[in-house]
Amino acid sequence: MNAPTEMTHEEVLRVKLEVLRRQHRDLDDAIAALSERAMPDQLTLKRLKKQKLALKDRIARIEDELTPDIIA
């Protein structure tokens, strides 16, 4: 019987990063679809854009954590 392997912190971050990027793309698609309507719901658009921005911030934080600091 094989023992379950534990993921490293970096591997967990990379998985989270991929999930967040997928969610960001999905929100982008939803915003585009909603914007194409004749009378888009502005409140929903605003909420979706806010969620997308929050995801972008989370993605940036994880990318920063994954990128090693380079001392110049």
N, C-alpha and C positions, 0 to 999 in steps of 0.2 A: 504494500500500500504506500503510495507516494504521499509525503508530507506536503501540506499546502505551502507554497512559497509566498513570503511576504514581499509586498511591493516597497521599493525605496520611496523616500519622501519625494524625490525628483520624478519618479514614475507616476506617483499619485498626482503630482502637479501637472504633468504632461497630459494625463487622462482628463483632469478637470479642465485644462486649457482647451482640449479638443471639444469637450462638451459645451463649454462656453462659446467657442467659435461657431459651433453648429447652431446654438440658440441665437447668436447674433445674426447669422445668415437667415434663419427662419424669421426673425423679427423684421429684418430688412425686406424680405419677400412679402410679409404681411403688410408692412407700411406701404410698399409699392402698390400692392393690390388694392388697398383701401384708398390710396391717393388717386387711383384711376377711376374711381366711382364718380358719378355726376355730382353727387352731394356727399362728400366724405364726412364722417363724424369727426369733427375737429378735436373733441375731448379724447376720443379713443386714439386718434393719431398722436396727440400730445403725450398720452400715457405710454404708447408703444415706443415713441422716440426717447422718452425718459428712461424706460427699461433698457433700450438699446445702448444708451449712453452709460448707464450703470454697468452693463455687461462689458462695454469697452474699457471702462476703468478697471474692472476686475481682471480682464484679460491682460491689460498693461501691467498690473501689479504682479501677476503670476509670471509674465515674461521677464520682468525685472528681476524677480527672484531666481529664475532659471538662468539668467545671463550672468556669468561671472564678472565680478568687478575687475576692471583693468586699471592698474595704477600707472599713471602716465609719468 
